[in-house]
Amino acid sequence: MQVMSADTGRDDRVVAGRYALSDVLGRGGMGTVWLATDQVLERKVALKEVTFSIDLTEEERTILRERTMREARAAARLDHPHVTTVYDVVEEAGKPWLVMEHVAAHSLQEVLEEHGPLPPAAVARIGLDVLDALDAAHEAGIVHRDVKPGNVLVAADGHACLTDFGIATTTGDSSLTTQGALIGSPSYMAPERANGEEPRPPVDIWSLGATLYAAVEGRPPFNRGEAMATLMAVVSEHPAPMLRAGPLEPVLHGMLTKDPARRSTARSVRPQLEAVLAGRAADPAAPSPPAEAPPAEAPPPLSAPGRLPGDSVERIDSDDLRKLASASRALLGSVARDAREVLAERRRDRKAQDPRRRTAPPARTVAPPARRRRFKRRWVVIPVLTTVMVIAVLLAGAALALAAVFGLL
């Protein structure tokens, strides 16, 4: 978040001997964004003061400072119209400060809280712009890891850009701390991150899907009000049923597929979003909800303008993550068994309904028993015939003998 209605807080400090702070543009779990003036180039900039206001150990704060400095410099290499540029990263009073482009826009979080859910076409426009930004980042080897409404800026013409690259590439790292804690926004966090896997580009596709879901439905897809309950829903449940998404629904289902190998890619999502933007239905071949999770709870009423939950940054301890992994494995194992039973039942139904199977059973299921029956008959009939013939010969011999005795021959 970089441009919002300014806070009443003001500051007369000059950071790094160059950036004069003025108004507060926004606050979050990982710091404060200031409107500042670059006194050297005489231009407005957004300055993010990384303060780590969530509960972190001193060791974790040290690691965050080091990674923020390194990775923000890497993010500064990005040059894309839908990415807010990171100009510089400096250190002042032991804290990193990110110097970013000042954009005349409001965060999507603010837009939704002020106006409520957006129409599918407007959401598709935002999605296409953010998708372009993510493509550029992924090509540069950068995974954003914290795509959410608070980090998407929406201009007056409906176009969007993605911000907070410098800090997101650090704070979203699942191996962030030596204790293995996870830091991020659970409502928009991909399930593989909750399972401790290395963040890769598919995590950004998931987070973008959750962000677009929130934009069109007015609520996050998995928010349960508490971090661990939300993460459990992320790894084990379908998103809440969609009531407003319309043509966006198949697109969002594909982006929110839990298995990253089956999840939609940027390449497959783009033409679907373009179709929605043009007023056409998305590709009907888009994935429907897979049989990989139980049905979601009934959704709450659609949000009117007001607070959009789920955007806060949370710290999840390693003990909680282990419990989550254990519970999700047990639950998903049960779900997998149920899914196998459902698929087996469907196969049986298809076989019963297939007329070819009713009128022409496959020869391979009949021929072997027939051969076995012929084999058995042969070994029964031959001995019986032999026995009958022997008895007949004996009877004939006996008759001849009797005839000779009585002088009949």
C-alpha positions as CSV (number, residue, x, y, z in Angstrom):
1,M,0.0,0.0,0.0
2,Q,1.5,3.3,-1.0
3,V,-1.2,5.8,-1.9
4,M,-4.2,6.1,0.4
5,S,-5.9,8.8,2.2
6,A,-3.0,10.1,4.3
7,D,-3.0,9.5,8.0
8,T,-2.8,12.4,10.4
9,G,0.6,11.3,11.5
10,R,3.4,13.6,10.4
11,D,7.2,13.4,10.8
12,D,9.9,15.9,10.1
13,R,12.7,13.3,9.9
14,V,15.1,13.0,7.0
15,V,16.1,9.4,6.3
16,A,19.5,8.6,4.9
17,G,20.2,12.3,4.7
18,R,17.9,12.5,1.6
19,Y,14.3,11.4,2.1
20,A,12.2,13.9,4.0
21,L,9.1,12.3,5.6
22,S,5.8,13.9,5.7
23,D,2.4,12.0,6.0
24,V,1.7,8.4,6.9
25,L,0.1,6.6,3.9
26,G,-0.6,3.4,5.7
27,R,0.4,1.0,8.4
28,G,0.6,-2.8,8.5
29,G,2.1,-5.7,10.5
30,M,5.5,-5.3,8.9
31,G,5.9,-1.5,9.0
32,T,4.7,1.9,8.0
33,V,4.5,3.6,4.6
34,W,5.3,7.3,4.5
35,L,4.9,9.9,1.8
36,A,8.4,11.4,1.5
37,T,10.3,13.9,-0.7
38,D,13.6,12.9,-2.4
39,Q,15.5,16.0,-1.7
40,V,18.2,15.2,-4.3
41,L,15.9,14.5,-7.2
42,E,13.0,16.7,-5.9
43,R,10.3,14.1,-6.4
44,K,7.7,12.4,-4.2
45,V,8.4,8.8,-3.2
46,A,6.8,6.2,-0.9
47,L,9.1,5.2,1.9
48,K,8.4,1.9,3.7
49,E,9.8,1.8,7.2
50,V,10.2,-1.9,8.1
51,T,9.4,-2.1,11.8
52,F,8.2,-5.7,12.2
53,S,5.4,-4.8,14.6
54,I,4.3,-8.4,14.8
55,D,5.7,-10.7,17.5
56,L,9.3,-11.6,16.4
57,T,12.3,-12.7,18.3
58,E,15.5,-10.6,18.1
59,E,17.1,-13.3,16.0
60,E,14.2,-13.2,13.5
61,R,14.4,-9.5,13.3
62,T,18.1,-9.7,12.5
63,I,17.4,-12.2,9.7
64,L,14.6,-10.1,8.3
65,R,16.7,-7.0,8.2
66,E,19.5,-8.8,6.3
67,R,17.1,-10.5,3.9
68,T,15.2,-7.3,3.3
69,M,18.3,-5.4,2.3
70,R,19.5,-8.1,0.0
71,E,16.2,-9.1,-1.7
72,A,14.8,-5.5,-2.0
73,R,17.9,-4.7,-4.1
74,A,17.1,-7.7,-6.2
75,A,13.5,-6.5,-6.6
76,A,14.8,-3.1,-7.7
77,R,15.8,-4.7,-11.0
78,L,12.2,-5.1,-12.0
79,D,11.0,-2.5,-14.6
80,H,7.4,-3.1,-15.5
81,P,4.4,-0.7,-15.9
82,H,2.3,-2.9,-13.5
83,V,5.0,-3.1,-10.8
84,T,5.7,-0.2,-8.4
85,T,9.4,0.3,-8.8
86,V,11.8,-0.1,-5.9
87,Y,14.2,2.8,-6.2
88,D,16.5,2.0,-3.3
89,V,16.8,0.3,0.0
90,V,18.7,2.1,2.8
91,E,19.3,1.5,6.5
92,E,18.6,4.0,9.2
93,A,18.7,3.5,13.0
94,G,19.2,-0.3,12.5
95,K,16.0,-0.6,10.3
96,P,15.7,-1.1,6.6
97,W,13.7,1.5,4.6
98,L,12.4,0.7,1.1
99,V,12.3,3.7,-1.3
100,M,9.5,3.0,-3.8
101,E,7.7,4.7,-6.6
102,H,4.8,6.9,-5.4
103,V,1.6,5.8,-7.3
104,A,-1.6,7.9,-7.5
105,A,-3.9,5.0,-6.7
106,H,-5.7,3.3,-3.8
107,S,-5.1,-0.2,-2.6
108,L,-7.7,-2.8,-3.6
109,Q,-8.2,-3.4,0.1
110,E,-9.3,0.2,0.4
111,V,-11.5,0.1,-2.7
112,L,-13.4,-3.0,-1.4
113,E,-13.8,-1.5,2.0
114,E,-15.2,1.7,0.6
115,H,-17.3,0.4,-2.3
116,G,-17.9,-3.3,-1.7
117,P,-17.4,-6.1,-4.2
118,L,-16.5,-5.3,-7.8
119,P,-18.1,-6.5,-11.0
120,P,-16.4,-9.6,-12.7
121,A,-15.1,-7.5,-15.7
122,A,-13.4,-5.0,-13.4
123,V,-11.9,-7.8,-11.4
124,A,-10.7,-9.4,-14.6
125,R,-9.0,-6.1,-15.6
126,I,-7.1,-6.0,-12.2
127,G,-6.2,-9.7,-12.6
128,L,-4.7,-9.3,-16.0
129,D,-2.5,-6.4,-14.8
130,V,-1.3,-8.2,-11.7
131,L,-0.7,-11.3,-13.8
132,D,1.6,-9.3,-16.1
133,A,3.5,-8.1,-13.0
134,L,3.9,-11.6,-11.7
135,D,5.2,-12.8,-15.1
136,A,7.9,-10.2,-15.0
137,A,8.8,-11.0,-11.5
138,H,9.0,-14.8,-12.2
139,E,11.1,-14.3,-15.2
140,A,13.5,-12.3,-13.0
141,G,13.6,-15.2,-10.5
142,I,11.5,-13.4,-7.9
143,V,8.4,-14.9,-6.2
144,H,6.3,-12.2,-4.6
145,R,4.8,-14.5,-1.9
146,D,2.4,-11.9,-0.5
147,V,-0.1,-11.1,-3.2
148,K,-3.2,-9.8,-1.5
149,P,-5.7,-6.8,-1.8
150,G,-3.5,-4.6,0.4
151,N,-0.6,-5.0,-2.0
152,V,-2.5,-4.3,-5.2
153,L,-2.9,-0.6,-6.2
154,V,-5.9,0.3,-8.4
155,A,-5.9,3.6,-10.4
156,A,-8.9,5.6,-11.3
157,D,-9.1,4.0,-14.8
158,G,-9.3,0.5,-13.3
159,H,-5.8,-0.6,-14.1
160,A,-3.7,-2.1,-11.3
161,C,-0.1,-2.6,-10.3
162,L,1.5,-4.8,-7.7
163,T,3.5,-3.4,-4.9
164,D,5.6,-4.4,-1.9
165,F,8.0,-6.7,-3.8
166,G,11.0,-5.8,-1.7
167,I,9.5,-6.9,1.6
168,A,7.2,-9.6,0.3
169,T,10.1,-11.7,-1.1
170,T,11.5,-11.8,2.4
171,T,8.5,-12.0,4.8
172,G,6.7,-14.7,2.8
173,D,9.6,-17.1,3.0
174,S,8.5,-20.3,4.7
175,S,12.0,-20.8,6.0
176,L,12.2,-17.3,7.3
177,T,13.3,-17.9,10.9
178,T,15.6,-20.4,12.6
179,Q,12.6,-21.6,14.5
180,G,10.7,-22.4,11.3
181,A,7.9,-19.9,11.9
182,L,5.8,-18.8,9.0
183,I,5.0,-15.1,8.4
184,G,2.3,-13.9,6.1
185,S,-1.4,-13.4,5.5
186,P,-3.1,-16.8,6.0
187,S,-6.3,-15.9,4.0
188,Y,-4.1,-15.5,0.8
189,M,-1.4,-18.0,1.5
190,A,-1.0,-21.0,-0.8
191,P,-1.4,-24.5,0.9
192,E,2.1,-25.6,0.0
193,R,3.5,-22.7,2.0
194,A,1.6,-23.9,5.0
195,N,3.1,-27.3,4.4
196,G,6.6,-25.9,4.5
197,E,7.4,-26.4,0.8
198,E,9.8,-24.0,-1.1
199,P,7.8,-21.1,-2.5
200,R,7.7,-21.2,-6.3
201,P,5.7,-19.2,-8.9
202,P,2.4,-21.3,-8.4
203,V,2.1,-19.8,-4.9
204,D,1.6,-16.4,-6.5
205,I,-1.1,-17.8,-8.8
206,W,-2.9,-19.1,-5.8
207,S,-2.6,-15.8,-3.9
208,L,-3.8,-13.9,-7.0
209,G,-6.8,-16.2,-7.2
210,A,-7.7,-15.6,-3.5
211,T,-7.3,-11.8,-4.1
212,L,-9.6,-11.8,-7.1
213,Y,-12.1,-14.0,-5.2
214,A,-12.1,-11.4,-2.5
215,A,-12.5,-8.6,-5.0
216,V,-15.6,-10.1,-6.7
217,E,-17.2,-11.8,-3.6
218,G,-16.4,-9.2,-1.0
219,R,-14.8,-11.7,1.3
220,P,-11.7,-13.9,1.3
221,P,-12.3,-17.5,0.2
222,F,-11.0,-19.1,3.4
223,N,-11.0,-16.6,6.2
224,R,-12.1,-18.2,9.6
225,G,-11.2,-15.3,11.8
226,E,-8.2,-16.9,13.4
227,A,-4.9,-17.7,11.8
228,M,-4.7,-21.5,12.4
229,A,-8.3,-22.1,11.6
230,T,-7.9,-20.2,8.3
231,L,-4.7,-22.2,7.4
232,M,-6.6,-25.4,8.1
233,A,-9.3,-24.3,5.7
234,V,-6.7,-23.3,3.1
235,V,-5.1,-26.8,3.1
236,S,-8.2,-28.9,3.5
237,E,-11.4,-27.2,2.3
238,H,-12.9,-25.8,-0.9
239,P,-13.3,-22.1,-1.0
240,A,-16.7,-20.8,0.1
241,P,-19.3,-21.1,-2.7
242,M,-19.2,-18.1,-5.1
243,L,-22.4,-16.0,-5.4
244,R,-21.2,-13.1,-7.5
245,A,-18.3,-14.4,-9.6
246,G,-20.4,-15.5,-12.6
247,P,-18.0,-16.0,-15.5
248,L,-15.0,-15.7,-13.2
249,E,-16.0,-18.8,-11.2
250,P,-14.2,-21.5,-13.3
251,V,-11.1,-19.2,-13.5
252,L,-10.9,-18.9,-9.8
253,H,-11.5,-22.6,-9.2
254,G,-8.5,-23.3,-11.4
255,M,-6.3,-20.8,-9.6
256,L,-7.3,-22.1,-6.2
257,T,-6.5,-25.8,-6.9
258,K,-4.6,-27.1,-3.9
259,D,-2.1,-29.3,-5.8
260,P,0.4,-26.8,-7.5
261,A,1.0,-29.4,-10.2
262,R,-2.7,-29.2,-11.3
263,R,-3.2,-25.5,-10.6
264,S,-3.8,-23.1,-13.5
265,T,-0.8,-21.3,-14.8
266,A,-0.4,-17.7,-15.9
267,R,-0.5,-18.9,-19.5
268,S,-3.9,-20.7,-19.0
269,V,-5.4,-18.0,-16.8
270,R,-4.7,-15.0,-19.2
271,P,-7.1,-16.0,-22.0
272,Q,-9.8,-16.8,-19.5
273,L,-9.5,-13.4,-17.8
274,E,-9.4,-11.7,-21.3
275,A,-12.7,-13.5,-22.1
276,V,-14.4,-12.3,-18.9
277,L,-13.1,-8.7,-19.6
278,A,-14.6,-8.9,-23.1
279,G,-17.9,-10.0,-21.7
280,R,-17.6,-13.6,-22.8
281,A,-17.8,-16.7,-20.7
282,A,-14.5,-18.2,-19.6
283,D,-13.2,-21.4,-21.2
284,P,-15.8,-24.1,-20.2
285,A,-12.9,-26.5,-20.0
286,A,-11.5,-24.7,-17.0
287,P,-11.1,-27.0,-14.0
288,S,-14.1,-27.4,-11.7
289,P,-13.6,-28.1,-8.0
290,P,-11.5,-31.2,-7.7
291,A,-12.5,-34.1,-5.3
292,E,-9.6,-33.2,-3.0
293,A,-11.3,-31.5,-0.1
294,P,-14.6,-31.5,1.8
295,P,-17.3,-29.0,1.0
296,A,-16.9,-25.6,2.5
297,E,-19.1,-24.2,5.2
298,A,-22.1,-22.1,4.1
299,P,-20.7,-18.6,3.2
300,P,-21.5,-15.6,5.3
301,P,-23.6,-12.8,3.8
302,L,-21.9,-10.8,1.0
303,S,-19.8,-7.9,2.3
304,A,-21.2,-4.4,2.0
305,P,-18.7,-1.6,2.1
306,G,-16.8,-2.0,5.3
307,R,-13.8,-3.8,6.8
308,L,-12.4,-6.6,4.6
309,P,-11.0,-9.3,6.9
310,G,-8.0,-11.5,6.4
311,D,-5.4,-8.9,5.3
312,S,-3.3,-8.8,8.4
313,V,0.2,-10.3,8.7
314,E,0.4,-13.2,11.2
315,R,3.2,-15.2,12.7
316,I,2.6,-18.9,12.9
317,D,4.9,-20.8,15.2
318,S,6.7,-24.0,14.2
319,D,4.7,-26.1,16.8
320,D,1.4,-24.9,15.3
321,L,2.7,-25.7,11.8
322,R,3.6,-29.2,12.8
323,K,0.1,-29.7,14.3
324,L,-1.4,-28.3,11.1
325,A,0.7,-30.6,8.9
326,S,-0.3,-33.6,11.0
327,A,-4.0,-32.8,11.0
328,S,-4.0,-31.9,7.3
329,R,-2.3,-35.2,6.4
330,A,-4.8,-37.2,8.3
331,L,-7.7,-35.3,6.9
332,L,-6.5,-35.4,3.3
333,G,-5.8,-39.1,3.7
334,S,-9.4,-39.6,4.7
335,V,-10.5,-37.3,1.8
336,A,-8.4,-39.3,-0.6
337,R,-10.0,-42.6,0.5
338,D,-13.4,-41.0,0.1
339,A,-12.5,-39.7,-3.4
340,R,-11.2,-43.2,-4.4
341,E,-14.5,-44.7,-3.3
342,V,-16.5,-42.1,-5.2
343,L,-14.4,-42.7,-8.4
344,A,-14.8,-46.5,-8.1
345,E,-18.6,-46.0,-7.7
346,R,-18.7,-43.8,-10.8
347,R,-16.7,-46.4,-12.8
348,R,-19.2,-49.1,-11.8
349,D,-22.1,-46.9,-12.8
350,R,-20.5,-46.2,-16.2
351,K,-20.0,-49.9,-16.8
352,A,-23.6,-50.7,-15.9
353,Q,-24.9,-48.0,-18.2
354,D,-22.7,-48.9,-21.2
355,P,-24.8,-50.9,-23.7
356,R,-21.7,-52.4,-25.3
357,R,-20.8,-54.0,-22.0
358,R,-24.4,-55.5,-21.6
359,T,-24.7,-57.0,-25.1
360,A,-21.1,-58.0,-25.9
361,P,-19.1,-59.0,-22.8
362,P,-15.4,-59.1,-23.6
363,A,-14.2,-62.5,-24.8
364,R,-11.3,-62.5,-22.3
365,T,-13.8,-62.8,-19.4
366,V,-15.6,-65.8,-21.0
367,A,-12.9,-67.8,-22.9
368,P,-10.8,-69.0,-20.0
369,P,-13.7,-70.5,-18.0
370,A,-15.0,-72.2,-21.2
371,R,-11.6,-73.7,-21.9
372,R,-11.5,-75.0,-18.3
373,R,-14.9,-76.6,-18.7
374,R,-14.0,-78.3,-21.9
375,F,-10.8,-79.6,-20.3
376,K,-12.8,-81.1,-17.4
377,R,-15.5,-82.7,-19.6
378,R,-12.8,-84.4,-21.6
379,W,-11.3,-86.1,-18.6
380,V,-14.7,-87.2,-17.4
381,V,-16.3,-88.5,-20.6
382,I,-13.3,-90.5,-21.9
383,P,-13.0,-92.7,-18.8
384,V,-16.7,-93.3,-18.7
385,L,-16.8,-94.4,-22.4
386,T,-13.8,-96.7,-21.8
387,T,-15.5,-98.3,-18.8
388,V,-18.7,-98.9,-20.8
389,M,-16.8,-100.4,-23.7
390,V,-14.9,-102.8,-21.3
391,I,-18.2,-103.8,-19.6
392,A,-19.8,-104.4,-23.1
393,V,-16.8,-106.6,-24.1
394,L,-17.0,-108.6,-20.9
395,L,-20.8,-109.1,-21.2
396,A,-20.3,-110.3,-24.8
397,G,-17.6,-112.8,-23.7
398,A,-19.9,-114.1,-21.0
399,A,-22.8,-114.6,-23.4
400,L,-20.6,-116.6,-25.8
401,A,-19.4,-118.7,-22.9
402,L,-22.9,-119.5,-21.8
403,A,-24.0,-120.3,-25.3
404,A,-21.1,-122.8,-25.7
405,V,-22.0,-124.5,-22.4
406,F,-25.6,-125.0,-23.3
407,G,-24.8,-126.2,-26.9
408,L,-26.3,-123.2,-28.5
409,L,-23.3,-122.6,-30.7
